[in-house]
Amino acid sequence: MPVTEFVTLKFKHPHTWDDPDVQKNFQLLSDWQSNCSGCILAFYSSAADSSLLYLISGWKDVPAHNKWIASDKNQHLWKIFNPTLSIATFTHVEMDFERIPRQLGV
Protein backbone atom coordinates (compact mmCIF):
# COMPACT_ATOMS: atom_id res chain seq x y z
CA MET A 1 0.00 0.00 0.00
CA PRO A 2 1.38 3.47 -0.85
CA VAL A 3 2.47 5.49 2.15
CA THR A 4 3.39 9.09 2.82
CA GLU A 5 6.41 9.84 4.96
CA PHE A 6 6.22 12.76 7.40
CA VAL A 7 9.45 13.82 9.10
CA THR A 8 10.10 16.73 11.43
CA LEU A 9 13.75 17.79 11.28
CA LYS A 10 15.34 20.08 13.85
CA PHE A 11 18.38 22.16 12.97
CA LYS A 12 21.23 22.13 15.47
CA HIS A 13 22.44 25.63 16.40
CA PRO A 14 23.92 27.53 14.55
CA HIS A 15 22.71 25.76 11.38
CA THR A 16 19.66 26.99 9.47
CA TRP A 17 17.90 26.38 6.19
CA ASP A 18 19.52 29.57 4.83
CA ASP A 19 23.03 28.06 4.94
CA PRO A 20 24.13 27.35 1.31
CA ASP A 21 25.88 24.12 2.37
CA VAL A 22 22.70 22.92 4.08
CA GLN A 23 20.69 23.65 0.93
CA LYS A 24 23.27 21.81 -1.19
CA ASN A 25 22.94 18.77 1.08
CA PHE A 26 19.14 18.87 0.89
CA GLN A 27 19.38 18.99 -2.91
CA LEU A 28 21.52 15.85 -2.79
CA LEU A 29 19.00 14.18 -0.46
CA SER A 30 16.15 15.18 -2.75
CA ASP A 31 17.91 13.87 -5.86
CA TRP A 32 18.97 10.55 -4.35
CA GLN A 33 15.77 9.77 -2.45
CA SER A 34 13.41 10.76 -5.26
CA ASN A 35 15.44 8.60 -7.64
CA CYS A 36 14.88 5.66 -5.27
CA SER A 37 11.23 6.32 -4.41
CA GLY A 38 9.95 7.81 -7.65
CA CYS A 39 8.38 10.66 -5.64
CA ILE A 40 9.45 14.25 -5.15
CA LEU A 41 10.40 15.47 -1.68
CA ALA A 42 8.58 18.50 -0.31
CA PHE A 43 10.12 20.66 2.42
CA TYR A 44 8.19 23.11 4.58
CA SER A 45 9.50 25.44 7.26
CA SER A 46 7.66 25.92 10.52
CA ALA A 47 5.91 29.26 10.96
CA ALA A 48 6.27 28.92 14.74
CA ASP A 49 9.88 27.67 15.05
CA SER A 50 12.58 28.47 12.48
CA SER A 51 14.68 25.53 13.68
CA LEU A 52 12.05 23.06 12.40
CA LEU A 53 11.74 21.78 8.85
CA TYR A 54 9.14 19.29 7.62
CA LEU A 55 9.91 16.69 4.94
CA ILE A 56 7.00 14.99 3.16
CA SER A 57 7.39 12.35 0.48
CA GLY A 58 5.91 9.13 -0.81
CA TRP A 59 6.85 5.47 -1.04
CA LYS A 60 5.40 2.40 -2.73
CA ASP A 61 5.15 0.83 0.73
CA VAL A 62 6.93 0.78 4.10
CA PRO A 63 9.38 -2.01 3.09
CA ALA A 64 10.53 0.12 0.12
CA HIS A 65 11.23 3.02 2.47
CA ASN A 66 13.01 0.75 4.95
CA LYS A 67 15.24 -0.49 2.11
CA TRP A 68 16.16 3.14 1.35
CA ILE A 69 16.84 3.87 5.02
CA ALA A 70 19.33 0.98 5.16
CA SER A 71 20.98 1.88 1.83
CA ASP A 72 24.57 3.08 1.54
CA LYS A 73 23.42 6.37 -0.01
CA ASN A 74 21.05 7.15 2.85
CA GLN A 75 23.67 6.21 5.44
CA HIS A 76 26.12 8.55 3.68
CA LEU A 77 23.52 11.33 3.82
CA TRP A 78 22.98 10.71 7.53
CA LYS A 79 26.73 11.22 8.13
CA ILE A 80 26.53 14.53 6.24
CA PHE A 81 23.41 15.73 8.08
CA ASN A 82 24.21 14.46 11.59
CA PRO A 83 26.22 17.56 12.63
CA THR A 84 23.53 19.83 11.16
CA LEU A 85 20.17 18.43 12.26
CA SER A 86 18.30 15.72 14.10
CA ILE A 87 15.08 13.84 13.41
CA ALA A 88 12.49 15.08 15.90
CA THR A 89 9.56 12.96 14.66
CA PHE A 90 8.95 10.42 11.93
CA THR A 91 5.86 8.54 10.78
CA HIS A 92 4.26 6.77 7.83
CA VAL A 93 0.65 7.53 6.94
CA GLU A 94 -1.45 5.15 4.83
CA MET A 95 -2.07 7.80 2.21
CA ASP A 96 -0.90 7.89 -1.39
CA PHE A 97 1.52 10.82 -1.67
CA GLU A 98 0.65 11.23 -5.35
CA ARG A 99 -2.94 12.16 -4.40
CA ILE A 100 -1.91 15.08 -2.17
CA PRO A 101 -2.59 18.43 -3.91
CA ARG A 102 0.67 20.16 -4.86
CA GLN A 103 -0.70 23.70 -5.06
CA LEU A 104 -3.01 25.18 -2.52
CA GLY A 105 -4.98 28.31 -3.40
CA VAL A 106 -6.19 30.85 -0.87
Residue frames as a rotation matrix with the C-alpha (Angstrom) as fourth column:
MET 1
0.581 0.814 0.000 0.00
0.814 -0.581 0.000 0.00
0.000 0.000 -1.000 0.00
PRO 2
-0.053 -0.594 0.803 1.38
0.461 -0.728 -0.508 3.47
0.886 0.344 0.312 -0.85
VAL 3
0.417 0.113 -0.902 2.47
0.896 -0.218 0.387 5.49
-0.154 -0.969 -0.192 2.15
THR 4
0.559 -0.262 0.787 3.39
0.068 -0.931 -0.358 9.09
0.826 0.254 -0.503 2.82
GLU 5
-0.060 -0.718 -0.694 6.41
0.944 0.185 -0.272 9.84
0.323 -0.671 0.667 4.96
PHE 6
0.762 0.218 0.610 6.22
0.006 -0.944 0.331 12.76
0.648 -0.248 -0.720 7.40
VAL 7
0.078 -0.808 -0.585 9.45
0.945 0.246 -0.214 13.82
0.317 -0.536 0.783 9.10
THR 8
0.981 0.067 0.182 10.10
0.000 -0.938 0.347 16.73
0.194 -0.340 -0.920 11.43
LEU 9
0.165 -0.985 -0.054 13.75
0.815 0.167 -0.555 17.79
0.556 0.048 0.830 11.28
LYS 10
0.959 0.075 -0.273 15.34
0.237 -0.741 0.629 20.08
-0.155 -0.668 -0.728 13.85
PHE 11
0.477 -0.819 0.319 18.38
0.113 -0.302 -0.947 22.16
0.872 0.488 -0.052 12.97
LYS 12
0.426 -0.480 -0.767 21.23
0.901 0.143 0.410 22.13
-0.087 -0.865 0.494 15.47
HIS 13
0.970 -0.096 -0.224 22.44
-0.075 -0.992 0.100 25.63
-0.232 -0.080 -0.969 16.40
PRO 14
-0.359 0.238 -0.902 23.92
-0.150 -0.969 -0.196 27.53
-0.921 0.065 0.384 14.55
HIS 15
-0.947 -0.074 0.313 22.71
0.272 0.333 0.903 25.76
-0.171 0.940 -0.296 11.38
THR 16
-0.131 0.927 -0.352 19.66
-0.269 -0.375 -0.887 26.99
-0.954 -0.021 0.298 9.47
TRP 17
0.474 0.427 0.770 17.90
0.627 0.450 -0.636 26.38
-0.618 0.784 -0.054 6.19
ASP 18
0.963 -0.023 -0.269 19.52
-0.165 -0.838 -0.520 29.57
-0.213 0.545 -0.811 4.83
ASP 19
0.086 -0.987 0.135 23.03
-0.438 0.084 0.895 28.06
-0.895 -0.136 -0.425 4.94
PRO 20
0.300 0.027 -0.953 24.13
-0.954 0.024 -0.300 27.35
0.015 0.999 0.033 1.31
ASP 21
-0.757 -0.609 -0.234 25.88
-0.596 0.792 -0.131 24.12
0.265 0.040 -0.963 2.37
VAL 22
-0.600 0.642 0.477 22.70
-0.132 0.509 -0.850 22.92
-0.789 -0.573 -0.221 4.08
GLN 23
0.388 0.787 -0.480 20.69
-0.622 -0.160 -0.767 23.65
-0.680 0.596 0.427 0.93
LYS 24
-0.143 -0.539 -0.830 23.27
-0.945 0.323 -0.046 21.81
0.293 0.778 -0.556 -1.19
ASN 25
-0.948 -0.225 0.224 22.94
-0.298 0.875 -0.382 18.77
-0.110 -0.429 -0.897 1.08
PHE 26
-0.185 0.957 0.224 19.14
-0.180 0.191 -0.965 18.87
-0.966 -0.219 0.137 0.89
GLN 27
0.322 0.237 -0.917 19.38
-0.925 -0.129 -0.358 18.99
-0.203 0.963 0.178 -2.91
LEU 28
-0.646 -0.621 -0.444 21.52
-0.674 0.737 -0.051 15.85
0.359 0.266 -0.895 -2.79
LEU 29
-0.784 0.448 0.429 19.00
-0.082 0.611 -0.787 14.18
-0.615 -0.653 -0.443 -0.46
SER 30
0.171 0.926 -0.336 16.15
-0.521 -0.204 -0.829 15.18
-0.836 0.317 0.448 -2.75
ASP 31
0.052 -0.233 -0.971 17.91
-0.987 0.139 -0.086 13.87
0.155 0.963 -0.222 -5.86
TRP 32
-0.838 -0.501 -0.218 18.97
-0.463 0.863 -0.202 10.55
0.289 -0.069 -0.955 -4.35
GLN 33
-0.717 0.597 0.361 15.77
-0.044 0.477 -0.878 9.77
-0.696 -0.645 -0.315 -2.45
SER 34
0.224 0.855 -0.467 13.41
-0.648 -0.227 -0.727 10.76
-0.728 0.466 0.503 -5.26
ASN 35
-0.233 -0.389 -0.891 15.44
-0.919 0.388 0.071 8.60
0.318 0.835 -0.448 -7.64
CYS 36
-0.986 -0.164 -0.024 14.88
-0.141 0.905 -0.402 5.66
0.087 -0.393 -0.915 -5.27
SER 37
-0.598 0.800 0.048 11.23
0.179 0.191 -0.965 6.32
-0.781 -0.569 -0.257 -4.41
GLY 38
-0.600 0.374 0.707 9.95
0.767 0.019 0.641 7.81
0.226 0.927 -0.299 -7.65
CYS 39
0.579 0.811 -0.086 8.38
0.787 -0.528 0.320 10.66
0.214 -0.254 -0.943 -5.64
ILE 40
0.020 -0.517 0.856 9.45
0.056 -0.854 -0.517 14.25
0.998 0.058 0.012 -5.15
LEU 41
-0.320 -0.111 -0.941 10.40
0.944 0.052 -0.327 15.47
0.085 -0.993 0.088 -1.68
ALA 42
0.339 0.455 0.823 8.58
0.266 -0.886 0.380 18.50
0.903 0.090 -0.421 -0.31
PHE 43
-0.526 -0.553 -0.645 10.12
0.813 -0.107 -0.572 20.66
0.248 -0.826 0.506 2.42
TYR 44
0.417 0.694 0.586 8.19
0.314 -0.716 0.624 23.11
0.853 -0.076 -0.516 4.58
SER 45
-0.760 -0.643 0.096 9.50
0.169 -0.338 -0.926 25.44
0.628 -0.688 0.365 7.26
SER 46
-0.132 0.682 -0.719 7.66
0.986 0.168 -0.021 25.92
0.106 -0.712 -0.695 10.52
ALA 47
0.166 0.285 0.944 5.91
0.242 -0.940 0.241 29.26
0.956 0.189 -0.225 10.96
ALA 48
0.936 0.306 0.172 6.27
-0.099 -0.240 0.966 28.92
0.336 -0.921 -0.195 14.74
ASP 49
0.616 -0.761 0.203 9.88
-0.100 0.180 0.979 27.67
-0.781 -0.623 0.035 15.05
SER 50
0.669 -0.368 -0.646 12.58
-0.743 -0.314 -0.590 28.47
0.014 0.875 -0.483 12.48
SER 51
-0.416 -0.855 0.309 14.68
-0.846 0.489 0.213 25.53
-0.333 -0.173 -0.927 13.68
LEU 52
-0.157 0.447 0.880 12.05
0.028 0.893 -0.449 23.06
-0.987 -0.046 -0.153 12.40
LEU 53
-0.498 0.028 -0.867 11.74
-0.860 -0.144 0.489 21.78
-0.111 0.989 0.095 8.85
TYR 54
0.201 0.662 0.722 9.14
-0.375 0.733 -0.568 19.29
-0.905 -0.157 0.396 7.62
LEU 55
-0.795 -0.401 -0.455 9.91
-0.590 0.337 0.734 16.69
-0.141 0.852 -0.504 4.94
ILE 56
0.210 0.874 0.437 7.00
-0.413 0.485 -0.771 14.99
-0.886 -0.019 0.463 3.16
SER 57
-0.517 -0.362 -0.776 7.39
-0.856 0.206 0.474 12.35
-0.012 0.909 -0.416 0.48
GLY 58
0.577 0.813 0.077 5.91
-0.796 0.581 -0.170 9.13
-0.183 0.037 0.982 -0.81
TRP 59
-0.678 -0.712 0.181 6.85
-0.664 0.700 0.264 5.47
-0.314 0.059 -0.948 -1.04
LYS 60
-0.409 0.485 -0.773 5.40
-0.471 0.613 0.634 2.40
0.782 0.623 -0.023 -2.73
ASP 61
0.714 0.557 -0.425 5.15
0.120 0.501 0.857 0.83
0.690 -0.662 0.291 0.73
VAL 62
0.834 -0.379 0.401 6.93
-0.526 -0.327 0.785 0.78
-0.167 -0.866 -0.472 4.10
PRO 63
0.593 -0.669 0.448 9.38
0.467 0.739 0.485 -2.01
-0.656 -0.078 0.751 3.09
ALA 64
0.477 -0.417 0.774 10.53
0.749 -0.269 -0.606 0.12
0.461 0.868 0.184 0.12
HIS 65
0.704 -0.209 0.679 11.23
-0.361 -0.928 0.088 3.02
0.612 -0.307 -0.729 2.47
ASN 66
0.820 -0.406 0.403 13.01
-0.274 0.339 0.900 0.75
-0.502 -0.848 0.167 4.95
LYS 67
0.555 -0.634 0.539 15.24
0.812 0.552 -0.189 -0.49
-0.178 0.542 0.821 2.11
TRP 68
0.483 -0.345 0.805 16.16
0.271 -0.815 -0.512 3.14
0.833 0.466 -0.300 1.35
ILE 69
0.847 -0.128 0.516 16.84
-0.507 -0.488 0.711 3.87
0.161 -0.864 -0.478 5.02
ALA 70
0.693 -0.579 0.431 19.33
0.091 0.662 0.743 0.98
-0.716 -0.476 0.512 5.16
SER 71
0.833 -0.325 0.448 20.98
0.515 0.159 -0.842 1.88
0.203 0.932 0.300 1.83
ASP 72
-0.108 -0.975 -0.197 24.57
0.980 -0.137 0.144 3.08
-0.168 -0.177 0.970 1.54
LYS 73
-0.436 -0.029 0.900 23.42
0.473 -0.857 0.202 6.37
0.765 0.514 0.387 -0.01
ASN 74
0.602 0.722 0.342 21.05
0.047 -0.460 0.887 7.15
0.797 -0.518 -0.311 2.85
GLN 75
0.698 -0.415 -0.583 23.67
0.704 0.248 0.666 6.21
-0.131 -0.875 0.465 5.44
HIS 76
-0.418 -0.841 0.344 26.12
0.890 -0.456 -0.033 8.55
0.184 0.292 0.938 3.68
LEU 77
-0.084 0.482 0.872 23.52
0.166 -0.856 0.489 11.33
0.983 0.186 -0.008 3.82
TRP 78
0.857 0.412 -0.309 22.98
0.340 -0.002 0.941 10.71
0.387 -0.911 -0.141 7.53
LYS 79
0.116 -0.900 -0.420 26.73
0.969 0.010 0.246 11.22
-0.217 -0.436 0.873 8.13
ILE 80
-0.590 -0.285 0.755 26.53
0.564 -0.815 0.133 14.53
0.577 0.504 0.642 6.24
PHE 81
0.093 0.782 0.616 23.41
-0.038 -0.616 0.787 15.73
0.995 -0.097 -0.028 8.08
ASN 82
0.342 0.122 -0.932 24.21
0.795 0.491 0.357 14.46
0.501 -0.863 0.071 11.59
PRO 83
-0.627 -0.598 -0.499 26.22
0.774 -0.551 -0.311 17.56
-0.089 -0.581 0.809 12.63
THR 84
-0.921 0.227 0.316 23.53
-0.046 -0.870 0.492 19.83
0.387 0.438 0.811 11.16
LEU 85
-0.172 0.955 0.242 20.17
-0.891 -0.256 0.374 18.43
0.419 -0.151 0.895 12.26
SER 86
-0.934 0.016 0.357 18.30
-0.172 0.855 -0.489 15.72
-0.313 -0.518 -0.796 14.10
ILE 87
-0.535 0.820 -0.205 15.08
0.070 0.285 0.956 13.84
0.842 0.497 -0.210 13.41
ALA 88
-0.768 0.316 0.557 12.49
-0.640 -0.396 -0.658 15.08
0.012 -0.862 0.506 15.90
THR 89
0.011 0.799 0.602 9.56
-0.410 0.553 -0.726 12.96
-0.912 -0.238 0.333 14.66
PHE 90
-0.790 -0.229 -0.568 8.95
-0.612 0.323 0.722 10.42
0.018 0.918 -0.396 11.93
THR 91
-0.226 0.740 0.634 5.86
-0.189 0.605 -0.773 8.54
-0.956 -0.294 0.004 10.78
HIS 92
-0.992 0.115 0.046 4.26
0.076 0.267 0.961 6.77
0.098 0.957 -0.274 7.83
VAL 93
-0.328 0.942 -0.070 0.65
-0.521 -0.243 -0.818 7.53
-0.788 -0.232 0.570 6.94
GLU 94
-0.524 0.228 0.820 -1.45
0.610 0.773 0.175 5.15
-0.594 0.592 -0.544 4.83
MET 95
0.612 0.602 -0.512 -2.07
0.060 -0.681 -0.729 7.80
-0.788 0.416 -0.454 2.21
ASP 96
0.320 -0.466 0.825 -0.90
0.937 0.281 -0.205 7.89
-0.137 0.839 0.527 -1.39
PHE 97
-0.255 -0.561 -0.788 1.52
0.435 -0.794 0.425 10.82
-0.864 -0.234 0.447 -1.67
GLU 98
-0.910 -0.140 0.390 0.65
0.413 -0.230 0.881 11.23
-0.034 0.963 0.267 -5.35
ARG 99
-0.062 0.973 0.221 -2.94
0.836 -0.070 0.545 12.16
0.546 0.219 -0.809 -4.40
ILE 100
0.065 0.011 -0.998 -1.91
0.774 -0.632 0.043 15.08
-0.630 -0.775 -0.049 -2.17
PRO 101
0.888 0.271 0.373 -2.59
0.450 -0.682 -0.576 18.43
0.098 0.679 -0.727 -3.91
ARG 102
-0.075 -0.996 0.048 0.67
0.991 -0.080 -0.108 20.16
0.111 0.040 0.993 -4.86
GLN 103
-0.847 -0.165 0.505 -0.70
0.192 -0.981 0.002 23.70
0.495 0.099 0.863 -5.06
LEU 104
-0.213 0.773 -0.597 -3.01
0.962 0.059 -0.267 25.18
-0.171 -0.631 -0.757 -2.52
GLY 105
-0.434 0.147 0.889 -4.98
0.377 -0.866 0.328 28.31
0.818 0.477 0.321 -3.40
VAL 106
-0.793 0.185 -0.580 -6.19
0.515 -0.303 -0.802 30.85
-0.324 -0.935 0.145 -0.87
